[in-house]
Amino acid sequence: MSLEQLWNGWRSEYIRNAVASSSIEGASVFTNILRSGLNDIETHVVSRGVTTFAIMNAFPYASGHVLVLPYREVASLEDLSVEETAELWSMVTDATLALRASHAPHAINVGINLGSAAGGSVSQHLHVHVVPRWDGDTNFMTVIANTRTLPEALDESARRIRDSWPTRP
């Protein structure tokens, strides 16, 4: 039994713009987005730090699914510099605060898939998933149709999270 996809035409424009405008052979989709020349609104970047940034997951598990990652393309936690490590975890904390303010989830999943066998679809560029969750947020569509439904467009999620992102002194 395979997982079916619910058609969301707005995603194709996002992918074409982010990747096709500046695809670097062998680079991750995240590196290609960063080098695309597109602005943060177009690429769904919700926050930028000195060494890390947060971006909406183009294929979210739930509305509001954020990814936090270093600008530098590295595969493992041990490949991060001390500065990248500190800012990465600070930004993960900020992402949880922003999601609580923007989406009021009942809980939040934070996780990393290190390597393709662990489920990492872009394993060459470390990224932390920050996923808001609600009691009963799974529904019958996954069970009977192997399809995930999302109640909010990516642009709207990005705007809400960006507007709720905490500011640091």
ChimeraX commands (.cxc) that place a marker at each C-alpha (Angstrom):
marker #1 position 0.00,0.00,0.00 radius 0.5
marker #1 position 1.54,3.30,-1.02 radius 0.5
marker #1 position 0.94,6.77,0.37 radius 0.5
marker #1 position -1.10,8.87,-2.04 radius 0.5
marker #1 position -0.56,12.60,-2.32 radius 0.5
marker #1 position -3.27,15.22,-2.21 radius 0.5
marker #1 position -2.66,17.70,-5.04 radius 0.5
marker #1 position -1.45,21.08,-3.79 radius 0.5
marker #1 position -0.61,23.07,-6.91 radius 0.5
marker #1 position 0.88,25.96,-4.96 radius 0.5
marker #1 position 3.85,23.74,-4.04 radius 0.5
marker #1 position 5.10,23.32,-7.60 radius 0.5
marker #1 position 5.73,27.03,-8.05 radius 0.5
marker #1 position 7.68,27.09,-4.76 radius 0.5
marker #1 position 9.87,24.18,-5.81 radius 0.5
marker #1 position 10.45,25.51,-9.34 radius 0.5
marker #1 position 11.40,28.96,-8.07 radius 0.5
marker #1 position 13.63,27.75,-5.29 radius 0.5
marker #1 position 15.51,25.07,-7.17 radius 0.5
marker #1 position 15.36,25.86,-10.90 radius 0.5
marker #1 position 16.42,29.48,-10.52 radius 0.5
marker #1 position 19.82,28.53,-9.18 radius 0.5
marker #1 position 20.36,24.79,-9.02 radius 0.5
marker #1 position 23.92,23.91,-8.12 radius 0.5
marker #1 position 24.77,20.34,-9.02 radius 0.5
marker #1 position 25.27,18.23,-5.90 radius 0.5
marker #1 position 24.12,20.99,-3.54 radius 0.5
marker #1 position 21.17,20.45,-1.23 radius 0.5
marker #1 position 17.78,22.00,-1.93 radius 0.5
marker #1 position 18.48,24.32,1.02 radius 0.5
marker #1 position 21.76,25.56,-0.45 radius 0.5
marker #1 position 20.01,26.08,-3.78 radius 0.5
marker #1 position 17.27,28.09,-2.07 radius 0.5
marker #1 position 19.84,30.24,-0.28 radius 0.5
marker #1 position 21.71,30.92,-3.54 radius 0.5
marker #1 position 18.57,31.45,-5.63 radius 0.5
marker #1 position 18.48,35.22,-5.22 radius 0.5
marker #1 position 14.83,35.01,-4.16 radius 0.5
marker #1 position 13.74,36.94,-1.09 radius 0.5
marker #1 position 12.71,35.40,2.23 radius 0.5
marker #1 position 8.99,35.77,1.51 radius 0.5
marker #1 position 9.30,33.84,-1.76 radius 0.5
marker #1 position 11.46,31.11,-0.23 radius 0.5
marker #1 position 9.47,30.90,3.03 radius 0.5
marker #1 position 12.49,31.72,5.21 radius 0.5
marker #1 position 10.99,32.83,8.53 radius 0.5
marker #1 position 14.14,33.87,10.42 radius 0.5
marker #1 position 17.84,34.40,9.80 radius 0.5
marker #1 position 20.72,34.36,12.24 radius 0.5
marker #1 position 24.45,34.75,11.74 radius 0.5
marker #1 position 25.14,31.05,11.09 radius 0.5
marker #1 position 21.67,29.48,10.90 radius 0.5
marker #1 position 18.21,30.12,9.49 radius 0.5
marker #1 position 14.66,28.80,9.76 radius 0.5
marker #1 position 12.50,27.94,6.76 radius 0.5
marker #1 position 9.10,26.37,6.25 radius 0.5
marker #1 position 9.13,22.72,5.25 radius 0.5
marker #1 position 7.81,22.61,1.68 radius 0.5
marker #1 position 6.36,19.15,2.40 radius 0.5
marker #1 position 5.10,19.57,5.98 radius 0.5
marker #1 position 3.93,16.86,8.36 radius 0.5
marker #1 position 1.54,19.48,9.79 radius 0.5
marker #1 position 0.75,23.14,9.15 radius 0.5
marker #1 position 3.52,25.27,10.64 radius 0.5
marker #1 position 6.30,22.67,10.15 radius 0.5
marker #1 position 9.58,24.62,10.40 radius 0.5
marker #1 position 13.13,23.50,9.62 radius 0.5
marker #1 position 16.13,25.05,11.41 radius 0.5
marker #1 position 19.51,24.57,9.81 radius 0.5
marker #1 position 22.98,26.03,9.36 radius 0.5
marker #1 position 23.76,28.04,6.24 radius 0.5
marker #1 position 26.79,25.81,5.81 radius 0.5
marker #1 position 25.97,22.45,4.25 radius 0.5
marker #1 position 27.04,19.80,6.77 radius 0.5
marker #1 position 25.59,16.35,7.39 radius 0.5
marker #1 position 26.22,15.70,11.10 radius 0.5
marker #1 position 25.99,17.45,14.43 radius 0.5
marker #1 position 29.70,16.90,15.01 radius 0.5
marker #1 position 30.45,18.84,11.80 radius 0.5
marker #1 position 28.96,22.03,13.27 radius 0.5
marker #1 position 31.19,24.71,14.75 radius 0.5
marker #1 position 30.66,25.75,18.36 radius 0.5
marker #1 position 28.97,28.94,17.10 radius 0.5
marker #1 position 26.68,27.05,14.71 radius 0.5
marker #1 position 25.71,24.59,17.45 radius 0.5
marker #1 position 24.83,27.36,19.92 radius 0.5
marker #1 position 22.83,29.35,17.37 radius 0.5
marker #1 position 21.10,26.26,15.96 radius 0.5
marker #1 position 19.66,25.28,19.35 radius 0.5
marker #1 position 18.81,28.87,20.21 radius 0.5
marker #1 position 16.90,29.14,16.92 radius 0.5
marker #1 position 15.13,25.82,17.61 radius 0.5
marker #1 position 13.97,27.32,20.91 radius 0.5
marker #1 position 12.83,30.48,19.10 radius 0.5
marker #1 position 10.95,28.32,16.59 radius 0.5
marker #1 position 9.05,26.59,19.40 radius 0.5
marker #1 position 8.17,29.97,20.93 radius 0.5
marker #1 position 7.03,31.31,17.56 radius 0.5
marker #1 position 4.89,28.23,16.88 radius 0.5
marker #1 position 3.28,28.43,20.31 radius 0.5
marker #1 position 2.40,32.08,19.65 radius 0.5
marker #1 position 1.34,31.65,16.01 radius 0.5
marker #1 position -0.47,28.31,16.00 radius 0.5
marker #1 position -1.19,27.45,19.68 radius 0.5
marker #1 position -0.36,23.75,19.31 radius 0.5
marker #1 position -0.99,21.28,22.12 radius 0.5
marker #1 position 2.55,19.94,21.71 radius 0.5
marker #1 position 5.63,20.26,19.50 radius 0.5
marker #1 position 7.85,17.57,18.00 radius 0.5
marker #1 position 11.55,18.46,17.63 radius 0.5
marker #1 position 13.74,16.00,15.77 radius 0.5
marker #1 position 16.66,15.32,13.46 radius 0.5
marker #1 position 17.10,12.48,10.98 radius 0.5
marker #1 position 20.85,11.90,10.66 radius 0.5
marker #1 position 21.45,9.98,7.44 radius 0.5
marker #1 position 19.11,8.60,4.82 radius 0.5
marker #1 position 18.50,5.35,6.72 radius 0.5
marker #1 position 17.16,7.45,9.61 radius 0.5
marker #1 position 14.62,9.04,7.27 radius 0.5
marker #1 position 16.62,12.08,6.22 radius 0.5
marker #1 position 15.45,13.05,2.74 radius 0.5
marker #1 position 18.13,15.77,2.47 radius 0.5
marker #1 position 20.77,14.01,4.54 radius 0.5
marker #1 position 23.73,16.07,3.28 radius 0.5
marker #1 position 22.36,19.25,4.92 radius 0.5
marker #1 position 21.57,18.86,8.61 radius 0.5
marker #1 position 18.18,20.27,9.58 radius 0.5
marker #1 position 16.06,20.17,12.71 radius 0.5
marker #1 position 12.32,19.60,12.32 radius 0.5
marker #1 position 10.06,21.66,14.59 radius 0.5
marker #1 position 6.51,20.42,14.13 radius 0.5
marker #1 position 3.42,21.72,15.93 radius 0.5
marker #1 position 0.97,19.00,16.98 radius 0.5
marker #1 position -2.61,19.00,18.20 radius 0.5
marker #1 position -4.62,16.38,20.04 radius 0.5
marker #1 position -6.42,14.44,17.34 radius 0.5
marker #1 position -4.47,16.07,14.48 radius 0.5
marker #1 position -4.36,12.84,12.56 radius 0.5
marker #1 position -7.47,12.12,10.57 radius 0.5
marker #1 position -9.16,9.48,8.51 radius 0.5
marker #1 position -7.53,10.58,5.23 radius 0.5
marker #1 position -4.19,8.98,6.15 radius 0.5
marker #1 position -5.91,5.80,7.30 radius 0.5
marker #1 position -8.33,5.24,4.41 radius 0.5
marker #1 position -6.69,7.15,1.54 radius 0.5
marker #1 position -2.99,7.26,2.53 radius 0.5
marker #1 position -3.18,11.02,2.02 radius 0.5
marker #1 position -2.14,13.88,4.29 radius 0.5
marker #1 position -4.32,16.99,4.35 radius 0.5
marker #1 position -3.10,20.39,5.53 radius 0.5
marker #1 position -5.57,23.08,6.56 radius 0.5
marker #1 position -3.31,26.07,5.94 radius 0.5
marker #1 position -1.30,27.25,2.93 radius 0.5
marker #1 position 2.48,27.47,3.29 radius 0.5
marker #1 position 2.48,31.25,2.68 radius 0.5
marker #1 position 0.01,31.78,5.51 radius 0.5
marker #1 position 1.94,29.55,7.93 radius 0.5
marker #1 position 5.17,31.39,7.07 radius 0.5
marker #1 position 3.58,34.79,7.64 radius 0.5
marker #1 position 2.09,33.79,10.99 radius 0.5
marker #1 position 5.35,32.29,12.23 radius 0.5
marker #1 position 7.47,35.19,10.93 radius 0.5
marker #1 position 5.15,37.65,12.69 radius 0.5
marker #1 position 5.43,35.66,15.94 radius 0.5
marker #1 position 9.20,35.07,15.87 radius 0.5
marker #1 position 10.77,36.29,19.13 radius 0.5
marker #1 position 13.30,39.10,18.98 radius 0.5
marker #1 position 16.53,38.73,20.88 radius 0.5
marker #1 position 18.46,41.64,22.38 radius 0.5
marker link #1:1,2 radius 0.2
marker link #1:2,3 radius 0.2
marker link #1:3,4 radius 0.2
marker link #1:4,5 radius 0.2
marker link #1:5,6 radius 0.2
marker link #1:6,7 radius 0.2
marker link #1:7,8 radius 0.2
marker link #1:8,9 radius 0.2
marker link #1:9,10 radius 0.2
marker link #1:10,11 radius 0.2
marker link #1:11,12 radius 0.2
marker link #1:12,13 radius 0.2
marker link #1:13,14 radius 0.2
marker link #1:14,15 radius 0.2
marker link #1:15,16 radius 0.2
marker link #1:16,17 radius 0.2
marker link #1:17,18 radius 0.2
marker link #1:18,19 radius 0.2
marker link #1:19,20 radius 0.2
marker link #1:20,21 radius 0.2
marker link #1:21,22 radius 0.2
marker link #1:22,23 radius 0.2
marker link #1:23,24 radius 0.2
marker link #1:24,25 radius 0.2
marker link #1:25,26 radius 0.2
marker link #1:26,27 radius 0.2
marker link #1:27,28 radius 0.2
marker link #1:28,29 radius 0.2
marker link #1:29,30 radius 0.2
marker link #1:30,31 radius 0.2
marker link #1:31,32 radius 0.2
marker link #1:32,33 radius 0.2
marker link #1:33,34 radius 0.2
marker link #1:34,35 radius 0.2
marker link #1:35,36 radius 0.2
marker link #1:36,37 radius 0.2
marker link #1:37,38 radius 0.2
marker link #1:38,39 radius 0.2
marker link #1:39,40 radius 0.2
marker link #1:40,41 radius 0.2
marker link #1:41,42 radius 0.2
marker link #1:42,43 radius 0.2
marker link #1:43,44 radius 0.2
marker link #1:44,45 radius 0.2
marker link #1:45,46 radius 0.2
marker link #1:46,47 radius 0.2
marker link #1:47,48 radius 0.2
marker link #1:48,49 radius 0.2
marker link #1:49,50 radius 0.2
marker link #1:50,51 radius 0.2
marker link #1:51,52 radius 0.2
marker link #1:52,53 radius 0.2
marker link #1:53,54 radius 0.2
marker link #1:54,55 radius 0.2
marker link #1:55,56 radius 0.2
marker link #1:56,57 radius 0.2
marker link #1:57,58 radius 0.2
marker link #1:58,59 radius 0.2
marker link #1:59,60 radius 0.2
marker link #1:60,61 radius 0.2
marker link #1:61,62 radius 0.2
marker link #1:62,63 radius 0.2
marker link #1:63,64 radius 0.2
marker link #1:64,65 radius 0.2
marker link #1:65,66 radius 0.2
marker link #1:66,67 radius 0.2
marker link #1:67,68 radius 0.2
marker link #1:68,69 radius 0.2
marker link #1:69,70 radius 0.2
marker link #1:70,71 radius 0.2
marker link #1:71,72 radius 0.2
marker link #1:72,73 radius 0.2
marker link #1:73,74 radius 0.2
marker link #1:74,75 radius 0.2
marker link #1:75,76 radius 0.2
marker link #1:76,77 radius 0.2
marker link #1:77,78 radius 0.2
marker link #1:78,79 radius 0.2
marker link #1:79,80 radius 0.2
marker link #1:80,81 radius 0.2
marker link #1:81,82 radius 0.2
marker link #1:82,83 radius 0.2
marker link #1:83,84 radius 0.2
marker link #1:84,85 radius 0.2
marker link #1:85,86 radius 0.2
marker link #1:86,87 radius 0.2
marker link #1:87,88 radius 0.2
marker link #1:88,89 radius 0.2
marker link #1:89,90 radius 0.2
marker link #1:90,91 radius 0.2
marker link #1:91,92 radius 0.2
marker link #1:92,93 radius 0.2
marker link #1:93,94 radius 0.2
marker link #1:94,95 radius 0.2
marker link #1:95,96 radius 0.2
marker link #1:96,97 radius 0.2
marker link #1:97,98 radius 0.2
marker link #1:98,99 radius 0.2
marker link #1:99,100 radius 0.2
marker link #1:100,101 radius 0.2
marker link #1:101,102 radius 0.2
marker link #1:102,103 radius 0.2
marker link #1:103,104 radius 0.2
marker link #1:104,105 radius 0.2
marker link #1:105,106 radius 0.2
marker link #1:106,107 radius 0.2
marker link #1:107,108 radius 0.2
marker link #1:108,109 radius 0.2
marker link #1:109,110 radius 0.2
marker link #1:110,111 radius 0.2
marker link #1:111,112 radius 0.2
marker link #1:112,113 radius 0.2
marker link #1:113,114 radius 0.2
marker link #1:114,115 radius 0.2
marker link #1:115,116 radius 0.2
marker link #1:116,117 radius 0.2
marker link #1:117,118 radius 0.2
marker link #1:118,119 radius 0.2
marker link #1:119,120 radius 0.2
marker link #1:120,121 radius 0.2
marker link #1:121,122 radius 0.2
marker link #1:122,123 radius 0.2
marker link #1:123,124 radius 0.2
marker link #1:124,125 radius 0.2
marker link #1:125,126 radius 0.2
marker link #1:126,127 radius 0.2
marker link #1:127,128 radius 0.2
marker link #1:128,129 radius 0.2
marker link #1:129,130 radius 0.2
marker link #1:130,131 radius 0.2
marker link #1:131,132 radius 0.2
marker link #1:132,133 radius 0.2
marker link #1:133,134 radius 0.2
marker link #1:134,135 radius 0.2
marker link #1:135,136 radius 0.2
marker link #1:136,137 radius 0.2
marker link #1:137,138 radius 0.2
marker link #1:138,139 radius 0.2
marker link #1:139,140 radius 0.2
marker link #1:140,141 radius 0.2
marker link #1:141,142 radius 0.2
marker link #1:142,143 radius 0.2
marker link #1:143,144 radius 0.2
marker link #1:144,145 radius 0.2
marker link #1:145,146 radius 0.2
marker link #1:146,147 radius 0.2
marker link #1:147,148 radius 0.2
marker link #1:148,149 radius 0.2
marker link #1:149,150 radius 0.2
marker link #1:150,151 radius 0.2
marker link #1:151,152 radius 0.2
marker link #1:152,153 radius 0.2
marker link #1:153,154 radius 0.2
marker link #1:154,155 radius 0.2
marker link #1:155,156 radius 0.2
marker link #1:156,157 radius 0.2
marker link #1:157,158 radius 0.2
marker link #1:158,159 radius 0.2
marker link #1:159,160 radius 0.2
marker link #1:160,161 radius 0.2
marker link #1:161,162 radius 0.2
marker link #1:162,163 radius 0.2
marker link #1:163,164 radius 0.2
marker link #1:164,165 radius 0.2
marker link #1:165,166 radius 0.2
marker link #1:166,167 radius 0.2
marker link #1:167,168 radius 0.2
marker link #1:168,169 radius 0.2
view
